[in-house]
């Protein structure tokens, strides 16, 4: 099964970006406006996904978890697109990063 994917710089403005990393990774640094929903809790929290038919852009640290989540979501009626390269590629593309802590944001 082909998994649709885009590079971080190709995520459209205003897209629903779903970050599936764990809490500590999210706290260190994440994309502004992203929704946090760890892959490990996805099944228990499907009700937190948007109910409209908008595409979901799925991102993790390097691309492994996001590919798995994208594949699962697409197989279960969602329209999901993997953000290839994850947050590492996000930083390489020079895209903005924010954190929930006091220090400079970084990718963990």
Secondary structure, DSSP 8 states (H G I E B T S, - for coil): ----EEEGGGS-TT-EEEE-S-HHHHHH-B-TT-EE--GGGTGGGGGGS-SSS--EEEE-SSSHHHHHHHHHHHHTT--EEEEETHHHHHHHTT---B-SSSS-----
